Amino acid sequence: MLTVLDEFTRECLCIHVDRRINAAKVRAIMSELISAYGSPGYIRSDNGSEFIEKSLRGWYAHEGIKTLYIDPGSP
């Protein structure tokens, strides 16, 4: 399950449920959200392989989005 929250308003922008969510799926979902809501200043996520993939981080940088990762072991 991929859940996207706006940290400022605490609004849930997306809940995507799938058997497998990879970096390509994350990029597709984030692209839709950026089209609908605009580009965020940063995205905070855990250190899952789908979030730290090099091509996804490169796409974020191209879009002007910074990444923040939570500390390993933190909920």
N, C-alpha and C positions, 0 to 999 in steps of 0.2 A: 504494500500500500504506500502510495506517495501522497503525502499531505503537504499542501503549501499554505502557509499562514502569513498574513501581513503582521509583522512584529509591532508596528505602531498602533494599528486599529484592532488587532487580534482577530480580524475577519478571516475566515477560512476561504481561500480563493479557489482551492481545488482539492478534491479527494479522488485519486485515481487508484482503482483496484485492478490488479492483474496478477497472473501467475509468475511473471518475470518482468522486472523493470530494469532495463539497462540504460546506459548513458544516452543512447539514441532516443529512447522513449522520454527520458528526462528532458532532453533538448527540445523535442517536439512539444511537450506539454508546456515548458517554459516559454517557448516561442509563441504559443497561443496566448499565454497569460500576458506576455509583454505586448502583444498586439492589442489585447483588451484593456490592460491597465497601465501600460507604459513601462519603461525600463526601471528597475529598482537600483538603488545605489550599491547594494550588496546583497548577497544570498548567503545565509547561514545554513550549514548542513552538517551531518555527521561525516565520518571518514569512509563511508561505504564506497566500494569500487565504482559504482555507477556515478558517484558525485566527484570523484577525484581523477577520473579519466582525463588524460592529457588533451584530447580533442574537445571535450566539453569545457574544460578550463580555458582553452584557447578561444572557444566561441564566446564564453562570458567576457573575456578580455576584449575581444573584437567589439562586443556590444557595450563596453564601458562599465561592466558589472564586476565589482570586487567580490572575492569569496572569503568567507570566514568559516572555519571548521571548529566544531566543539571539541573539547578535550576528550581523548579516548577514555571510555569508561564512564563518561558523564551522560545522564539521560537527556 
